[in-house]
Amino acid sequence: MAAMDLDGAESKSLFAQVHFYIVQPENLRGDSARELAQLLEENGAEGISRTATANPIPLQDITHIISTTIDFPEYEAANDALKSVVKPDWVKASIAKGRLANPRQYSPDPRLFFSGLVVCCADLPSGDSDAIIGGVLAMGGLYSSPVSKMVTHIVALTMDSDKCKTAISKNVKCKYVLPHWFDDCLRLGKRIDEAPYCLPDPEVLRKRPEDRIPEAGRQDMLGASSPRPDRLPTPSRSPSANRRQLSIFEGKKVMLSRDLELGSHLLGTIEDLILNGGGMVTGSVHKADIFICHYRESLDYRIASRAGKDVGNLAWLYHLITHNSWTSPLRRLLHYPVARQGLPGFSTFRISLSNYNGEARVYLENLARVAGGEFTKTMKEDNTHLITAHMVSDKCDAAKEWNIHMVNHLWLEESYAKWTIQTVSDPRYTHFPTRTNLGEVVGQTPINKQAVEKVFFPLGSDVDPSIEGDNVPRPMSVKAPNPTSSKSTNAMNAHPSRSAGSQDVPFRGLQPDGPTPKASKENRRYTEANVVRTPAPSRFIGQGKENETPSTTGSRSAKDKAVAKLHDLAPDIALFQKERKRVGGVTHGGRKSSEDMVPEVNRKRSVSKDEDTDTGADEETRATKRVKKSKSLVPPSMRLALSGYKGWVGANKKEGEERARLREMGILIVHDFASCTHLASPHILRTQKFICALAHAPMILSTDFVDDCLSQNKRLEPEQYLLQDTEGEKRMGYKLSDSLIRAKSNKGQLLRGYSIYCTENIHGGFETYKSIVEVNGGKCVMYRARAGSTATLRAGLDEESDDSEAGTPGNVYLVSGNTPEEAKLWPRFRQMIEGMGKNPLVVRHEWMVDLALSQKHQWRDFYILTDKDVTLTA
């Protein structure tokens, strides 16, 4: 009996140190929340509740918050206070293990998109399984080596593995997925649907890339697809349209900005909803808990943002009314106020969409516009970007032919969220899983508050120049209300009410460091007198008052002088802020004179200029870091590229060590063929690296040079290892030494003035031939015989005719394979080229390879492709 009592005490003490609060979103209400609380209390936990619905969660009294989402007002404060926010599954997992589970593995934070997964790897190579395990753990998931009831996903290549059979025999409720799913999720930084990757018959292996991909319906985007909603919604849990029951505004004070431009009828309706829901409408931003505006430019916006209040737009307010549940205005990009001028540099972009549908498409259209770009429903050659959910569409085919940037929606979302144009070369923005419609992960990117703060409401931007005196407390110096305290902040309420005109004081944001601007006469003339006027009586009368005493604007003359003085001091303030960022600050003798600043600027420019002249500096830096810092490295005397070297295949550790040893000898291994001085190869190869490097005429060595340098641990003379491949030269019909002599003479201009056209499915891939043509001075264009091809061809031939030194070639080449699909393009190509007065030649890929390897123009009848070749091949 004693043992039983001991066991019972141990069970009840599992959550003895846990003081919890349950957040109740739509999917965790009523019976579910009560059952969860009962389970926790039966095992020793103590539940904490709010003293009133409008009060914040008492963070000082709790250790854990149970929630299925991070979308509640106190989430950021809970993180700052190091409180654990976990999903309900954490409770069941802890009970099953008999100890408290790791809270991070059960976090509702969407950034940890593998949270809740327990992964088991079956018969995978050790390198692949290690990579998957590392990615899963980093993104909030768990790994289990044996197959247990807790496993949610088994990663396997087939269902024939022992672990898959064990899971089936034990009736484990899990999914069997290919490792490709984890790779695609980690590449995108989002969790996509695993259905196309599920064994035993995964769609990604069964379907062809050109097969239709299903549309992705996104009903959750309703109400978040436009910053200016066109109608007032009805609450989802309202009994009728005429009786709206809201509790979301209980105890909240809401301020509506004038830039919303609401009509009197709509404004009155919104105010009634807020008042009937237990909230209040205020005309003072200092008293407000919620501030609603459209643009990120008013002084009220900056004051509310610096004070840590909830700032959103009308779409966000409508979302609260519709769902009667809290959501952060930062969670969805179009729930936050927009910038009037858009993202700097975005106005030059012409953007079109493909493969997005429904609300997701409307959302991306509006996002492109508010970012400052031009959206076009149809795509033409002057478009700069195509945003697509996958690669199967006519627009995608045309974008490849017209060299238009193709990216997924993450590029647009993250550029807007971070308020910086992201590079289109980032692999995350150009990754398209073969059987996934990326529309399913649209709208999951939140606003980057730090980036927005830096530009739109930095420190000191909430100062009201219309207020007299230096002793008035500034909202920026008042700490945001702590959700753990029920006391109100008196400092905010002590701030006097501002005049109606002060809301429109413009703020131009932070400017890059540069020469200190001088106060011009035009700037001095701009004073608050231009906007100060007698304020209209506020339509929001305080409770218990029949009338309101109108505020005054004070002495106009004194105010004008104060504002003019402030503008006169603007250059000194700007210089002080700049000096604060300088190393050493401003603590050593005040500001510098303009003469003292000149040498510093020149010195920085000279350093950056020297850095730019060092090609391959990144390679050298990376190689240097692999060697101990105590060793002094000599500058590399040889930049060596490798092609066809087998010594490091599948041996990453060996490669790193031997590359470091070679670097100590003065031999830097580089991947960029354009910067190499030497190329090592076992024999003459027809690889992309070998052919492209040949155009730069490097010294070509045998790979024995690398092996011998490593075995003898010293740098040997490269002249003794010149590549000798008699059989290869005989087979190809030219000598390598002659090709190198011609390459030095050509100086990378063998194809100057030529536009070479390639089919999309050419053997080896279009990008391979494009790099070969461009490294030899030519231009390579993909040909698909689509609408617009004539204009593309004509533009390329016009460039040829404009190049007087190149001598316009009479022949126009289409490099093609001999498949029936490619042969369908030939008649159209010949017809268009002949119509331009040129001679069309459809040639095999061997023509391009032989030309680049021999470094001279030559012709053999074998190169030409005719319909007879297709018939024989078919």
Steps between C-alpha positions, in 0.01 A plus 500: 500500500788731582650433159171583336476825695854582400421439134190712524694782664763478228235518229329798660832682537584483128371856444557615859709797386266592214272805527309516174263719307300370203451734206172409331502561124225356282648147498552481878180609669229358721534130584848467347642773724325362809626146439854629450486704822362200691782278369762750611348551846468125560877479450591778740480817287329820611279697265518880492216716368461869420338726756290647216456422132655830394807457720822354357625152586675519841842394374664549840289216646535235228769272356321359193246630249303230317395614152466369145618834359728791580223736395418655838601847626740390774713264286795736454495596867488129596809435286682793658410366844629150402160338549442171316227515233405145399237308308249275684697198369775594746277393787428154355864448399621587849256257660598225255873549575453545873702822491459851363559503125721760332271806445682601182393181325134594563514870422209647298742746336451455122871563444563160660302333223599142594363543854290197593684264263676188628713366216656157451745429214498161324789367288630840390868582440657632819566844348138540390356384832733730696394798286129419547537450876691827537239692301209348693654576839587856395143565386332374819452129428623183674693194382440141607737221399263210577145483367262597781142615538625861521645497145305718255718466187725220376748613234572226248563441132270194478255314720729196501717623786485318835382809690207550263398137541532530879282812504233325290502193724469716815226709335692824561297795374768683304580615149767346277671775303792541263801701624423746218222650715741611772739639240227710338367625837846604616579670168182708520505556875132398504315175566322385186246219465667158516230325291698503168796339680314217679588136435423248360408692184642854531365748251839668457636178343185395317401826329689681227622857565267639233186337647239733645544593867178542706402847616551597863185640662567751780182600678705627795617789283152655505521840663880517467535552126452878481611792719174683418200265539196601300232405753440458871477127585261321729649325806529126442329410826231766482144359536377738233620780280311753710635381833875504515644359821866585548734452795832564330494873589406454864701744714685637193525860382512537122610800297405534133735712290376761255700348213247214490266743319187334635154634424289619792258204474774234492695677774193504722436129437856408597484711814173333599657156457793596722278656768251211500793261534609662825768726349542875476586737215754769582647796318833491686773262387651513850185350653442244225586130521434444129581745221346450154649684200575441132846654451824472694567873499303694762635612834224304674624185323853557625388581856281188516772280352774630730268453801444133413130534422321276249514676163302358209296604199131479418535145363638387836215671687249328274674167562458546877133583450443203268662232715458662843842360595841658536765496226814710487505775232858390427400145413364584154674749272184680387364539853770757572496864376664551161760748377366771272803496268563124501826313540798700363608363162186291453333746265718379211357147520219373277362187664267231374355191674455139394342191663361685805122507530219634717578714802871414478517662156310811613733525800817485286359751249430749777834430669688576179314831469546616860868409474523757221521273196281488190280193470397372157244226441657410166873453462706663228870521422537821703392326823783467750365226732265205481381371839382142460387217729654233276668471161216355292333782303527692174622806687789300647600377155490855364696637798785256429506607137490872581751475788249632756579433865289208628455485877251366750287722724755488785714755313215752495387429856845518658599810302192676639534356852869594533452825303802413284494358149623142528733358238331274246805271503417370849423127451195528729329726248573285194416160652184335367418148630389291204151402619421782745294811443670763714169678535447279805765696696401852387448758776715337767766772505459754784612864511860542617444748781870586539532588130184713506609676820838590351339681205160626618517563876862509618605635837400866532252501212199545731593850617221752445656834391172685573537451878675781685762448766777248550361341815197336342532120531546327165311184413821346366649507849203319652540127521224294342243371749611172653232234465608362836390814679142618540606858570445756232786715379443852621775648287302445184185655634701797629589598146279794393260459213634610166330723248329345204764629265787326672399166357622598155859587592698305239786265580740412222663202669869427545738600224827321422815640656642771283604865506316697763211689337495877534193685610361665190272800490227279369533270799495794740180627344326169574352546844211362692319830434407359161283234659406639843138605516222531751402144579147379445324367810564129539204284407609257771357652823623353826254306708309709756557830317236690312745738340868508434718804547680561169877484519712792387795511267697734728700797382548479126804730510679300769421177324628626164827606660542165674439301183730726293774455759453126490544497122812717529646242737417210266853483344662486845256228612567296185877533544474397865300190409759414236791548741331269752529215249873565447748275682593682820174700504505868586675473835840630385471867429172578330422485131750500219537791267422445135873522416581224748241270345639508145806276547287236675261482205786478252669228701185286501459542128859395431457187710181398324663562164789272584263229616305513177812445291579167667313242296444172675544660841212298641661171402828605658328614820312174537813298444697710748243440774556125474863540608606586854520871563852462640635403159590774255377423147684610191288660227379232256726469197259261326121504473416145402163373370433126493294309245443126519716456813396180684715532813239684705178337384296406808777610739411845628730487801796394289422774248500770768829385647679466166369832368647663811834328444508616138419853614804494728708417192361804318244304295145631533223268376228708332163411348475803273658415166524870415751567778717186469857514372533120474260218423563140608327212321574128449456540121317720250141519618179625347372637834364851548786603731773372267350663190429833669841516666670435163365832369721679758813310383621370838795263535340152482659236720449137582330422832820312588634843592256524793570146620877544484495836680301341783712184519829698501353780714648775282410708198645343185569665167176500295689505168601139565134393517354645179203292388590245232201326338598371159200271468260780586662736249485235230135427574405870492716598205703786653787557739443647845808720473366656178163565667673682786698718257179593317322564832767753599458668162119499517495652851154358565349657185472195272120543472485876520207627296327162493158421645473126548157350559441179697198285562380455855558123509843503338731220619694626804255779583455850365700665781808297406504630143412849612813514718718364216367757252528793741854416615599515133343843450169399342135520602286193563119507485250221570268428207151356547310632195259687728324830454761774514780280361519704181560819696763327714685364197483829317635685802792259522580535131475879522769490768718298266459750218581789736838344586720628220816325619346156519403477135138391484493122446270385223400182682267478801541184707244302699669238719256214541460134579342256257188412700157532335400772749799717405455431130157667515679831561723487192252607225393807696862597567602461134199700384573793732873514429450485124246780532776711653736439208726261692600137451354270772707200610366240745806325645592230749647590836833354383547811283509723806723265702754456218506875429567584865765230547687577177456879544438547129206503258480177307229312317418135432190373324442276801394803704189578294167354614228404253161336522667173401699498822181527705336214314799274561511597868130453553 
